[in-house]
Amino acid sequence: MGGEPEEREAALAELRKRLEDALAREGLTKVQLAARTRLGRTTVQEAFRPGGRVPSALTVAALSGKLGLPDEQLQELRRAAAGESGPVSLRDEGLGKEIGQWDPHDLEVHPAGTPTVTASSSVRAQRALPGYVRRAHDQVLAEAVGEAMEGRSRMLVLVGSSSTGKTRACWEVVQPLAAAGWRLWHPYDPTRAEAALADLDRVTPRTVVWLNEAQHYLGHLQAGERIAAALHTLLTQADRVPVLVLGTLWSEYADAYTACPKSASLTRTVASVNSGPDEP
């Protein structure tokens, strides 16, 4: 990373100004631009938003191409804003990392036992996972993983009380995907909802989206509905298959999300309409 903060801010401001000017010149809205570039709406909004993150090289390339801007100049501004050096890379590595590179405890699998101190102090102490006993729900999860490996996107949410092994079950079932080189993305920072909303449109095929404690995503007051919509898009876009969305949820949240809305007002309205005198 390089460049003074003021220089990086100036480069980012200039990048956004050129994008805004080109957008106005083309007479497009950001929604229309998202459709033309096939970028997610959130990605496009973030590229234009003052105070937002520096857009990726891939995003800048897509925007410049549809707005008739010289990509090389915009990429130079992007690199300066990000404090990067070296050649521009347009290869999107995908979100998260390969499943085999994850420590299950970083995915919120409950630790058990005493940490095992490694020979090197530079290596983080590990807790070995206890043996795993398969239950009926493991078969349902395994079937979904099998369908994902065959090229179909799937989403499953495992519902149960606290500390009943939901997250561990999800970890166990993705191991065949780990052997096949799949990635796993756990949206978490700066908050779960913000991370999911910002980057769900960047999920690439052969990715597990890890939504442990799914109430933090789907139940978020401001972002929950948009996250649900982004998940629907992810699961139904033909060019993004296969992906596997795995979530866990406490029973009380599942009951709240699936409860039918009350129809008392409709019942009263119907009753009042029918309460008049019979027609001859």
BELZIDA-V815411 format. One record per run of one state. SS is the DSSP state (@ for helix, = for strand, . for the rest). FROM is the first residue (numbers start at 1). TO is the last residue. Records with the same first field share a line. If there is no record, write none. Layout:
SS: FROM-TO, FROM-TO
//
This chain:
.: 1-4, 27-29, 38-40, 49-56, 68-70, 83-96, 102-103, 108-115, 117-125, 127-135, 150-153, 160-165, 174-174, 180-182, 186-191, 203-206, 212-214, 219-223, 237-237, 241-242, 250-250, 259-263, 274-280
@: 5-26, 30-37, 41-48, 57-67, 71-82, 99-101, 104-107, 136-149, 166-173, 175-179, 192-202, 215-218, 224-236, 238-240, 251-258, 264-273
=: 97-98, 116-116, 126-126, 154-159, 183-185, 207-211, 243-249
//
